[in-house]
Amino acid sequence: MPLLSRLLKAEQVAITEKICRLPACEAILPSGAEGIEAAHGENSLPCVIAQAEEQVSEMLAAAARQSAEILATAGSECENLFLQTEMKIAILEEEARKRGYDNGYLEGLGAGQTVGIGLRREAEAMLRAAVEFREKTLGRMEPQVVELAVSVAEKLVGRQLTIEPESVVAIVREALRLLNESGEILIRLHPGDLLLCQARLAELQAEVRENSTLNLFADPEMPAGSCRVETNGALIECLLDERFAALRAVLADVTNHG
């Protein structure tokens, strides 16, 4: 199963009319693991997101292994039943031969075949039951695993935002780098991120063209760790909740298509 971080990183920046939506924190990563660590350190928000996505992949892989083990166990039990069938048929045939009578042999052979048919049917029924159980189990388990996995990722990212709240500054800087115009620039932030960005305003100002003015605005509807950059001609969004929605969609697609 491919790592979900790779699936998500395959997305390009989507531009619809004047709106540019970034997969949250994706674009701030240099290419390669070494670039990630050099730019932000192994405990930075982008790295934590990548680690969370990798954990999600591992959880789904574990669920798939568990379902495969269920089917393998059932198959092994069915194989044992088939072997028992052949052994019982052989024993009955040998007993009939020892009697030395044609009728006895035929009776023994018929009895062996009857037993064999019964055991084969029992084995086939067991295999069908195992397959049905696996499908039902997966049907119930996969949505639960998806929700659990996304919940784990959200908690990891939320914890990292608590430990390293200044991560949002890197997100805003990347959004500003995408601007190709000057003038008034409005940056919408979660109220809890506003003071951090105000304290690093000089760094953010360095990312935009001359004659540009940054205006930071606290927006209660913005998720923590996200930003929306608005100008007269463009709108750039980097939203964590959209990232998790994309993650949930990718997980659902992976589980549905194996």
Secondary structure by P-SEA (a helix, b strand, c coil): cccaaaaaacccccccccbbbcccccccccccaaaaaaccccccaaaaaaaaaaaaaaaaaaaaaaaaaaaaaaaaaaaaaaaaaaaaaaaaaaaaaaaccaaaaaaaaaaaaaaaaaaaaaaaaaaaaaaaaaaaaaaacaaaaaaaaaaaaaaaaaaaaaaccaaaaaaaaaaaaacccccbbbbbccccaaaaaaaaaaaaaaaccccbbbbbbbbcccccccbbbbcccbbbbbcaaaaaaaaaaaaaaaaaac
